[in-house]
Amino acid sequence: MISESRAMTSLDNPLDSLPTPSERRIALRVTPAAERALRAGHPWLFEAAIQTQSHAGQPGDLAVIFDRKGRFLAVGLYDPASPIRVRVLQAGRPATIDTAWFRAQIQAADAVRAPLRQTDTTGYRIIHGENDGLPGLVLDRYDDTLVLKLYTPAWIVHLRSLVSALETDLPAQRLVLRLSRAAQAREDSLHGLHDGLILRGPALDGPVLFQENGLRFEADPFHGQKTGFFLDQRENRARVEKLAGGRTVLNAFAYTGGFSLYAARGGARSVTSLDISRPALDATARNFGLNLGHPAVAATRHEQIVGDAFDELARLNAQRRRFDMVILDPPAFAKTEAEAARALGAYVRLTRLGVAVLRPGGVLVQASCSSRVDADAFFQAINRAAAAAGRPLREIERTGHALDHPVRFREGAYLKCLFATAE
């Protein structure tokens, strides 16, 4: 349940007290390397790349970037407390950043998702940050609820224009604001806004419900991971469904049971959901309950294990339990470049634990959402680890991003997943 104080936030217009964006633009000159990157379409300008700056700025000021000859390069959101000093909105030619500009970006992003609206899916990402031209911002739909997540306070002073554009082009019953941990830490730049604030629409007294490929799920837009659900794995979950028929399935790092439920509808004989969070597994049970109208879901034996995945996989192996499909979808092991090597080591260990409980000929599904870990290095590490464990893999498929999570620059690629059988 949402607390009374949180529910009350929807009674007033929280955007009325926000300041308006400054009309004074910050002029920047940058290094030759930054010029090349911006011309190539990179959406970030780092602090170290700035050579001259006209004046100090506040979060959300518009910064205009010029090349060494004084020609326009780009305009973007300035953030004086972030190493990403400018998040680029428009490059190549000048533009007025206003409600009309936001509407054009939103319409273009929404058009990319048009195929999803022809399916029985009502939960998907509408705006994928830099990859849809709105850096530092994501927008997810859960049926009639939109969840807007900001990764920089630079968006705060532009929220009135942005929300106005959303109301025109993406009407919904409710709009919820989420803030990244980094953004929440900068309370002085939030102008009274906070994580979980309802920007538009009625209060919410529980999870929201949505459909994904005909399956019903709940999402908690206030406390859930990301904006309430891992929407980026939708297509991989559908692949699991096609492979799960007649199998015993172990879903490690199950969270709220997305992969588990798809496996059940695919005809799995049994599904074991493993996660360290009891509340997440409680949500998994509720999601199964929402879908008992599917005969295959109702017929599947569903077991839940609460515990650390590494420890529990070792315990299952010690008990000589074996599965026909093992799904390993851990959280990001590397959030910085310095953590990449350690993350690969964790993936190797996880692979060894996974294949140890996988029957010969069984299917291994292993994913990574660590953008700092290169896809080729990830796939090679998995294959080497399985081979070293005496369980060489025969790859079925390597997958990446779904259409609602497009990739338009190198750092935007984070999701990779391997489907393989083990000897």
N, C-alpha and C positions, 0 to 999 in steps of 0.2 A: 504494500500500500504506500502511496505517496503521502507524506506528512501534510498536515493542514497548512503549515506555513508555506510549503512549496506550492500546494494547490492554489493558495491565495495570490501567487505571483501572476496568474493569468487575468486577474480582475482589472488591473491597470495596464496602460500602454507603457511598457518598460523602455521603449525607444524615444519617448518624448523628452527625456532628460539628457539625451546624448548631445555632445557638441557637434557642430557642423565641420566638415573637412576644411582645412585651411585653403584659402585661395592662392596663397603664396607658394610657388613651386620651388623645390630644391634643385639646383643645377649641379650635375656631377660630370667630371671627366674621369675616365678609367684607363686602365692599362691596355696595351695592345692585345694581350691575351684575352682580356675580358671583352674587348670589342669583337674579336673573332667569335667568341662563345655566344655573345648576344646576337650577332648576325646569323649564327647557325641555329638560333632558336632556343638557346638555353634560357630557362625562366628565372635564374637566380643571379644576383650580383653580390659577391661577398665583400665584406668590409675591407679586406686586404687589397682588393682590386681598385679601390677608389683613390685617385691621385689628387683631385681637388674637389672641394664642396663649397657651394655658395654661402650656406649658413646652416646652423644646427636645426634639427627638425624633431617633430613629435611623431609617435606611432600613427600611421595612416596618412601622413603628408604624402603628396604625390611628388616623386622624384623624377626629373627628366635627365636622361643620360645622353651625353654628346660624345662624338668621337674626337680625335685629336685635331680635326679640321673644323670643329664646331657644328658638325652635322648631327641631326637627330638620330639617335639609335633606338631608344626605348623610353617608356614611362612605366612606373610601377609604384607599389606601396612601400614606403620607407619605414624601417623599424630600427631605431637607434640602439636597441638592446640585443639585437640578434646578429650572429655572424653572417646570416643571410640578410644583408643590409637592405636590399631592394628585391621584392618579388615582382617580376615583370608582368604587366597587364597587356601592354601593347608594344609591339616592336616593328621597326621598318618604316612606318609612317605615323605621324601624330594623330591623336584622337582625343576627343573630349570624354573623360571618364565620368559618366552620369547614369541615370536610371536607364536611358535608352541604350547605352553601351552595355550595361549589365543584362538588359533584356536580350540583346543580340547574342551574348555569350550563352545565356541560359537556353535560348531557343536552339542554338546549334548543338549544345550538349544533349538536350532532350531529343533532338532528331536522331542522334546516334542510337538512342535506346528504343526507337520505334519498334524494332522487331520483338522486344520483350512485351510490349503492350498487346501483341497478338497471341500471347500465351496466357496460361492460367497462373501467372506470376505477378504478385502485387508488391513484392519487396525487392528493391534493387537500388543501385547507386545511380544518381542523376548527374551529379557533378563530382568529378574525380580530380579536384585540385588543379595543379599545374598542367595536368594532361588534358584538361578541358578549358584552359585559359583563365582559371581563377585560382591562382596559387595560394596555398595555405588555407584552403577551404574545401570541405566535402559536404555533399548533401545527399542523404539517403531517404528513400521512400519506404514506409511501412504502411501500405494501404492508404488510409486517409491522414496519416501522420507523417510529416516531414521532419527530419532531424538534421540540423545544420551544425557542423563541427568546425571550429576555428582553431588553427594552430599558431596564430599570431594575433596579438591585440591590434595590429595595424588595420584589421577589418572593422573594428568597433565603430569608428566614426563614419563608416560607409554603410552601416547596417540599415539605416532608413531607406536609402536608395535601393539597396539590394533586396530588402524585404518587400518593398513596393513592386519591384520587378517580379519577384517570386509569386506574389499574390495575383499578378496579372497573368503570368504564363503557366504557373504550376499551382492552381488553386487546390487547397487541402483544408481539412478540418482543423489541423493543429500544426504549429511550427515550434519545435523544441530546440533550444540552444545548448550545445555541448562545447566545452573548452578543453583543449589539451592540458596536461599537467603544467607544461611550460607556460602556457597562457594564463592559467589560474594563478600561478605564482606571482604574476605581475598585476596585482590587484589595483594598483594606482592607475593603471592604464585601461581598466575595464569599465570605469564610469558607472559603477553600481551594478553591472550585469554579473551573473554568476552561472556556473555550470548547472545545467538542468532547468534553467529558466524557460518558461513557456512564453514565447514572443507573440504568438497569435493563437487564438482558439481557447477552448474550454480546458479546465484542469483534467488531469488524468489520475485515476485511482487504482491503476494496476497496469499490467503489461498490455501492449498493443498486439493485435493478431494480424497476420498477413499470410499470403499464399506464396509458395515457391514450387513451380512445376506441379501444381495441384495438391501438394502437401501443405498442411496448416502448421504454422509455428507461432510461438509468442516471442516478443522482443521487449526488452526493458530499455527504453530510450534514455532513462535517467542514470542507471547504474551499470548497464551492460557493457561488455567489451566493445571497443570501437564505438559505434552508435547504437548498439544493442544486439547485433548479430554479425556473423562472419559472412557477409553477402558475396565476398569474392570467390568463395569455393562452390558456388552453385553448380557450375558445369562439371567440376570434378565429382561432386556428390551424385550427379546424374550418371556419370561414368561408373561409379561404384554400384549404383542400382543395377546396371546392365550386367555386371560381373558377379553379383552376389547370390544368384539363384542356387539354392541347395547347399550353401556354404555356412560354416560356422565363422562368425566375424568378430574380431576384436578391434574396437575403435579406441585407441589411446589418445589422450588429450581431447576427450569427447566434447567438452564444453556443454552446450545444451542439446547435443545429440543429432546434429544435422546429418552427418555421415551415417549414424546408426539408423535413423529413420528411413533414409533412402535404401539402405541395405535391407531393412525389414520389408519395405514395399517391393523390393526386387526379389523377394522369395527366400531370404536367408533362413536357415533352420533355427539359428540362434544368433543373438547379438549381445556382446558384452561391451558396455560403455565404461571406460576408465577415465577418471578425472580427479584432480586433487581437491576440487571444490564440491562440497556437498550441495550448496545452493544451485550450482550449475546442473548437477545430476537430478536434483528435484525438478528443475525446469525440463530436463530431458524426459522425465517420467510424465510430466504434464503434456509435453509435445506428443509423446506416444498416445496419450489419452485423447488428444484432439483428432487423431487419425485412425481410431479403431474402426471407422467405417470402411477402411480398406481391408479386405479379407486377409491379405498377406501380412499386414501389420498386426492384425489381431491374432494371427496364428503363430507369430514369431515369439520364441521365448527370449525375454530381455532380462539380462543380468546387469547390475551396476556394482562397480568397485570404486571406493573412494581411497585415493592415495597418490603418492608421487609416481609418475609413469615409469621412471627408471627403476625404482625399487620394486614396483608391482610386476613389471615385466620379468625381472629377475626371479621374483617369487613364483610367478606362474610357470616359469621354466623349471624351477626346482621341484614344483609339483607335477611336472611332466604334462602340463596342459598344452594342447596344440590346437591351432585354428587353421581354417582354410583361407582366411583373408585377414591380414593385419594392416590397419590404417594408422599411420603415424603423422599427425599434423600438429606439431608443437608450436608454441609462441616463438616470436623472433629471438634467436639466440645471439644475434649481433646487431647492435644499434649504432655502432661506430666502426670505422675502418680497423681500428686497433683490436676489435673483438672478433674479427672475421676468422682468424686462425683457430681461436678457441672454439668458435661456433662450429667449424668444420669437424673438430674433434668430438663435439657433442653429437653431431649428426652421425659420425662413424660409430660411436658407442651405441646410439639409438638403433642404428641398422643392425648391429650385432645382436642386440637384445630382441629386436623384432623378428629376425629370421630364425632365432633360436626357438621361438614358439610357433613358427609357421610350418605346416606340414609340407612335405615334398610336393611340388606342383602347385602350391598355394600362391595366392596373389599378395604381393607387397605393394601398398600404396603409401608413398612417403613424400611429404611436402615441406617446403621451406617458405617462410614469409620474411626472411632476412634480406633486405635489399643490399646489404654490404657483402653478402656471400654470392659470388659469381655463379650463374646457373651451371656452366660447364664444370666448374670445380665441385659444385654440389653433386651433380650426377656422377662424376668420376669417383668422388669419395664414397658414395653409396655402393657403386659397383665394386670398388676395391674392397670395401669392408665386408660385403657379402661373400665375395670370392675368398677372402682370407679366413672367413668363418666356415669355409667348405660348402657354401650355398650360393654358387654363382647364379646370377640373374639373367633371365631372358626378357629383354625389354618389350613391353607392349606398346607404350606410348609415353612421350614427354609432353607436358602441357604447361601453359603459361596463363596469361590474363584473359578474362572474359570480356565481352564487348562493352560492358558498363564500367570496366576498369582499364581503359585504354592506356597505352604507354607512348608518350611523345618525346621523352628524353631519357638518357641512359639511367640516371638515378631513379627514374620512375618505375623501373622494372624490379619487382620484388618477389612475385609469386612464381614458384616452379613446383612441379609435381611429377613424380615418376610412378608409372604403373608397370609392374614386372612380375613374372613368375620366378620362383626359386626352385632350384633342383633339390 
